[in-house]
Amino acid sequence: MSWWYVYFLKSLIKDDVHFGSTDNLYSGTNQHNNGYVQLTKAYRLMELAVYVAVRTAKKARKLGKCLKKDSGKTILDMGD
């Protein structure tokens, strides 16, 4: 069985955090840093700050939505 990942990237040049999900954590992170994702293109370079592994894409999307809320950001304390 494969894993899905909910990941959090933090910009190294601007105070910005991006949340996403993927079944290939390495590839997903590289797509952001290589400018293939329009949403984060202006905020490159991004570093992987946190990731969580879950069993299904559905669970990854659900967890990602939950953590994108202010309470999720507070729990992860992405501001440091």
Secondary structure, 3 states (H helix, E strand, C coil): CCCEEEEEEEECCCCCEEEEEECCHHHHHHHHHCCCCHHHHHHCCEEEEEEEEECCHHHHHHHHHHHHCHHHHHHHCCCC
